[in-house]
Amino acid sequence: MPTLNDVARIARTLPEVEERERRGTRTWLVRDKTFAWERPFSKADIKRFGDAPVPQGTILAVRVANLGVKEAVLAAMPDSFFNIAHFDGFAGVLIQLSRVSMADLRDALIDAWAACAPPQLAVEFNDTLVFWNRSS
């Protein structure tokens, strides 16, 4: 089961990432733009779940490229990725760390980073990944 330390380890492999603490939670940024953050539920969030079960454990929020990508991610991985009312209309999803695979977490973090990184930085990083994957 991935932890926030795994999130930090993966995030540190991405170019120009900085980790900060915001309101007592861990946050990851690329050039001052947040792409992933620990997202505890507020009392209002919990109330909105109503009779539905509240996801337990550590919750990570990540940015996605757009609302279309958000819908695709939520449809493809409903066991570990989810949405709450507070995120309606926002290009981001929530991840229940206790239910996500390390590979899916890594992919989500890379995609979130790419959604927030300056385009040229993302292209340079993608070129590095392609080269690395070809030479492995």
Backbone torsions as a table, in degrees:
resi	resn	phi	psi	omega
1	MET	NA	122.9	179.4
2	PRO	-65.4	152.5	178.0
3	THR	-124.3	175.1	175.0
4	LEU	-63.7	-27.9	175.4
5	ASN	-67.0	-34.8	174.5
6	ASP	-66.5	-40.8	176.8
7	VAL	-58.0	-47.8	-179.8
8	ALA	-61.0	-42.9	-179.4
9	ARG	-62.5	-45.2	179.3
10	ILE	-66.1	-45.3	-178.4
11	ALA	-60.0	-37.4	-179.3
12	ARG	-65.5	-17.2	177.8
13	THR	-79.7	-10.2	-177.9
14	LEU	-93.0	145.7	-176.5
15	PRO	-63.3	139.6	170.9
16	GLU	58.2	33.2	178.7
17	VAL	-88.4	138.9	175.5
18	GLU	-125.3	138.1	174.4
19	GLU	-103.4	135.1	177.9
20	ARG	-133.0	164.0	171.5
21	GLU	-106.5	131.6	179.3
22	ARG	-133.2	120.4	-178.6
23	ARG	51.7	39.2	177.1
24	GLY	79.9	8.4	179.1
25	THR	-122.6	158.8	-179.7
26	ARG	-84.9	140.4	-177.2
27	THR	-138.6	142.2	178.7
28	TRP	-119.5	134.2	-175.0
29	LEU	-131.4	153.7	169.1
30	VAL	-123.6	120.6	-176.6
31	ARG	46.4	52.3	176.5
32	ASP	66.7	14.1	177.4
33	LYS	-113.1	120.8	-176.7
34	THR	-70.9	130.3	176.5
35	PHE	-120.2	-16.3	177.8
36	ALA	-154.2	143.7	179.1
37	TRP	-158.6	149.2	173.4
38	GLU	-66.2	135.1	-173.9
39	ARG	-131.5	81.4	174.6
40	PRO	-67.0	153.7	179.5
41	PHE	-80.6	139.1	172.5
42	SER	-82.0	170.4	175.8
43	LYS	-61.0	-38.1	178.3
44	ALA	-64.7	-40.6	177.3
45	ASP	-59.0	-48.3	-177.4
46	ILE	-62.3	-41.5	179.2
47	LYS	-61.1	-38.2	-178.7
48	ARG	-67.5	-19.8	176.6
49	PHE	-67.8	-23.0	179.4
50	GLY	58.8	-125.8	179.7
51	ASP	-85.6	-9.5	179.8
52	ALA	-70.7	148.8	179.2
53	PRO	-67.0	139.4	177.5
54	VAL	-86.1	125.2	177.5
55	PRO	-55.5	134.7	-176.0
56	GLN	-101.2	163.5	176.4
57	GLY	83.2	-165.0	-177.1
58	THR	-75.8	132.9	179.1
59	ILE	-113.8	132.7	177.5
60	LEU	-114.7	134.0	173.2
61	ALA	-101.2	139.7	176.0
62	VAL	-136.3	147.3	175.9
63	ARG	-76.7	153.3	170.8
64	VAL	-127.2	165.3	-173.6
65	ALA	-62.9	-37.7	-177.6
66	ASN	-166.7	176.8	-176.9
67	LEU	-68.0	-28.7	175.7
68	GLY	-64.7	-43.4	176.5
69	VAL	-63.6	-40.2	178.6
70	LYS	-56.5	-49.7	-179.4
71	GLU	-61.2	-40.2	179.5
72	ALA	-64.7	-43.3	179.6
73	VAL	-64.0	-45.5	-179.4
74	LEU	-63.1	-37.6	178.9
75	ALA	-71.5	-35.7	-176.0
76	ALA	-77.2	-30.4	-173.7
77	MET	-135.5	60.2	-175.1
78	PRO	-69.0	-14.5	-179.6
79	ASP	-77.3	-24.4	-176.7
80	SER	-126.8	-21.5	178.8
81	PHE	-107.8	138.3	-178.4
82	PHE	-153.6	175.7	-178.8
83	ASN	-127.7	155.6	171.1
84	ILE	-129.3	164.3	-177.4
85	ALA	-55.3	-37.5	-179.5
86	HIS	-60.1	-25.5	-178.4
87	PHE	-96.9	0.7	177.6
88	ASP	-58.5	130.9	-179.7
89	GLY	78.4	3.7	-179.8
90	PHE	-110.8	136.2	-179.1
91	ALA	-79.6	72.4	178.4
92	GLY	-160.5	154.8	177.6
93	VAL	-131.4	164.4	176.4
94	LEU	-108.8	147.2	-179.3
95	ILE	-126.3	126.8	174.1
96	GLN	-85.8	104.7	-172.7
97	LEU	-58.1	-32.7	-178.5
98	SER	-69.0	-10.2	-175.8
99	ARG	-118.9	-0.7	-176.8
100	VAL	-101.6	146.9	175.2
101	SER	-78.8	157.7	178.4
102	MET	-62.0	-38.1	-179.9
103	ALA	-65.3	-43.3	179.2
104	ASP	-68.2	-35.8	176.3
105	LEU	-63.8	-46.4	179.5
106	ARG	-59.4	-47.0	179.4
107	ASP	-60.9	-42.0	-179.7
108	ALA	-64.2	-40.1	179.2
109	LEU	-67.8	-41.0	177.7
110	ILE	-63.7	-44.3	179.2
111	ASP	-64.4	-40.2	178.9
112	ALA	-64.7	-43.9	177.3
113	TRP	-59.1	-47.2	-178.2
114	ALA	-63.5	-32.1	179.0
115	ALA	-68.6	-22.8	-176.1
116	CYS	-110.6	-19.1	-178.0
117	ALA	-72.5	151.3	172.4
118	PRO	-57.1	141.3	-174.8
119	PRO	-51.0	-44.2	-177.8
120	GLN	-65.0	-38.9	177.6
121	LEU	-63.6	-41.8	178.8
122	ALA	-64.6	-40.4	178.6
123	VAL	-64.0	-45.4	179.4
124	GLU	-61.4	-41.8	179.1
125	PHE	-65.9	-43.7	178.8
126	ASN	-60.5	-41.6	177.4
127	ASP	-61.1	-38.3	177.4
128	THR	-64.7	-43.3	178.8
129	LEU	-61.9	-44.3	-179.9
130	VAL	-61.6	-45.5	178.8
131	PHE	-61.7	-46.3	-178.0
132	TRP	-62.0	-42.7	-179.7
133	ASN	-66.9	-33.8	178.1
134	ARG	-70.8	-34.6	-175.6
135	SER	-90.6	-3.1	178.3
136	SER	-80.4	NA	NA
